[in-house]
Amino acid sequence: MQEFEELYKAYYPQVYLYLLDLCGDGDLAEELTQETFFKVLKKIDTFEGKSSIGTWMIQIAKNNFYNDCKKKKYVSTEECGEIPAKDNPERRAVDKDTAREIHLILHKLEEPYKEVFWMRTFGELSFKEIGAIHGKTEGWARVTFYRAKQRIKEELG
């Protein structure tokens, strides 16, 4: 149980911020984060170590989010997974105005660019972890991130 508490403390911010960016609702993100850690606790014995534990948890969080979307009968994951066009203080990576602009652009960016950019920039995941989450290669994650970054730069002017 002590080990689980350490996992919770270490990975809670990453999982919560990832879900917050997916759903744009702090209360829902909190609920999905708790559900994610509940599933992690129940399934920790099935963790095979093929990826990092953080990558495994993010995958569980992502599945929880999309399952929630299905329950609410959203038409598409795009409708379900829009990133809010507001600046979240927890994620301030650059000055406030630029961060807001980037989030507005990110809000419009199509998948998988939106998610890969978020995972790398705000989730601080490695390309290898991002590739594993998407069932792709590390190279795919690098190229997708680069393309997302280029699109954002174009929009920023």
Buried (B, 14 or more C-beta within 10 A) or exposed (E): EEEEEEBBEEBBEBBBBBBBBBBBEBEBBEBBBBBBBEBBEEEEEEEEEEBBBBBBBBBBBBEBBBEBBEEEEBEEBEEBBBBBBEBBEEBEEEEEEEBBBBBBBBBEBEEBBBBBBBBBBBBEBBBBBBBBBBEBEBEBBBBBBEBBBEBBEEBEE
